[in-house]
């Protein structure tokens, strides 16, 4: 049924709540899992703001390297279970990047954990899961991750 399952992750334990759910699904369908980490592109500056561009880009490249290490860890973990894994890093607006990669790879399913924000937190941070759900034209598996209610 599913050949290619796209799994966007952000490095958080909340996002990783989806992993146990997709493991069985991937094995059952003999599918390929594609782990995607999106790095948001450079900040927008106000009219009079100035940044040290060289240091900014060095920090951005360092984030990309950390993302590669993180994705390699996931890749190894799933490959050790006999699962075919591909990793991708994309840049830009998160929802748009997820949808673009899903289209590029011909994903049959997008599997994502929702952080479960509501109210003001949802307005402040936006909702990647809601954005993907609203705009995607392929099936989506949403898992609400558990988190402290402090």
C-alpha positions in Angstrom: 0.0 0.0 0.0 2.8 2.5 1.0 6.1 2.5 -0.9 7.7 5.7 0.4 6.9 7.2 3.8 8.1 10.7 4.6 8.9 11.4 8.3 9.7 15.0 9.1 11.7 15.2 12.4 13.2 18.2 14.2 15.5 16.5 16.7 13.0 16.7 19.6 11.7 13.7 21.6 8.2 15.0 20.8 8.8 14.6 17.0 10.4 11.2 17.6 7.1 9.9 19.1 6.2 8.9 15.5 9.1 6.5 15.1 7.6 3.5 16.9 4.4 3.9 15.0 6.0 4.0 11.6 8.4 1.1 12.2 5.7 -1.5 12.0 4.0 0.3 9.1 7.3 0.4 7.1 8.0 -3.3 7.7 4.5 -4.4 6.9 4.6 -2.5 3.6 8.2 -3.2 2.8 8.4 0.6 2.3 11.3 3.0 2.3 11.3 5.6 5.1 12.6 9.1 4.3 13.7 11.1 7.3 13.5 14.8 6.6 15.0 17.6 8.7 14.2 21.1 7.7 16.5 23.9 8.6 14.8 27.3 8.4 16.7 29.7 6.2 18.4 32.9 7.3 16.6 35.3 9.5 14.8 38.4 8.1 16.4 41.6 9.2 14.6 44.8 10.1 15.5 47.9 8.1 18.3 49.1 10.4 19.6 45.7 11.7 23.0 44.4 11.0 24.5 41.0 11.5 27.9 39.5 11.1 27.1 37.5 7.9 30.3 35.4 8.1 29.5 34.2 11.6 25.9 33.8 10.8 26.7 31.4 7.9 29.2 29.5 10.0 26.5 28.9 12.6 24.0 27.9 9.9 26.6 25.4 8.4 27.2 24.0 11.9 23.4 23.4 12.3 23.4 21.6 9.0 26.3 19.4 10.2 24.4 18.6 13.4 21.3 17.7 11.4 23.4 15.3 9.3 24.7 13.6 12.4 21.2 13.4 13.8 19.7 11.9 10.6 22.6 9.4 10.3 21.8 8.2 13.9 18.1 7.6 12.9 19.3 6.0 9.6 21.5 3.6 11.5 18.9 2.8 14.1 16.3 1.8 11.4 18.8 0.1 9.0 19.8 -2.1 12.0 16.1 -3.3 12.0 16.2 -4.2 8.3 14.4 -1.0 7.1 15.4 0.9 4.0 16.2 4.5 4.9 16.9 7.7 3.1 17.7 11.0 4.7 17.1 14.5 3.4 17.8 18.0 4.7 15.8 20.8 3.3 15.9 24.6 3.9 13.1 27.1 4.0 9.7 27.4 5.5 9.0 24.1 7.2 5.5 23.2 5.9 6.4 24.2 2.3 9.7 22.2 2.5 7.8 19.1 3.8 5.3 19.3 1.0 8.0 19.9 -1.6 10.1 17.0 -0.6 7.0 14.8 -0.4 6.2 15.7 -4.0 9.9 15.3 -5.1 10.2 11.8 -3.7 6.7 10.6 -4.6 5.8 9.9 -1.0 2.7 7.8 -0.4 2.3 9.0 3.2 3.6 11.7 5.5 3.9 10.6 9.1 4.4 13.3 11.7 4.0 13.8 15.4 2.1 16.9 16.5 3.4 18.7 19.6 -0.2 19.3 20.7 0.1 23.0 21.2 -3.1 24.9 21.7 -4.2 28.4 22.4 -1.5 31.1 22.5 1.4 28.6 22.0 -0.1 27.4 18.8 -0.5 31.0 17.5 3.0 31.9 18.5 4.8 28.8 17.1 2.4 27.9 14.3 1.5 24.3 13.7 3.5 22.3 11.3 1.2 19.3 11.6 -1.9 21.5 11.0 -0.2 23.2 8.0 0.8 19.8 6.4 -2.7 18.4 7.1 -4.4 21.4 5.5 -2.2 21.5 2.4 -1.1 17.9 1.6 -2.8 15.9 -1.1 -1.6 12.5 0.2 -2.5 10.5 3.3 -1.1 11.8 6.6 -0.5 9.8 9.8 -0.6 12.2 12.8 0.4 11.0 16.2 0.0 13.4 19.2 3.1 13.2 21.2 2.9 13.1 25.0 4.4 16.0 26.8 4.4 17.5 30.3 1.5 19.7 31.0 3.5 22.0 33.2 
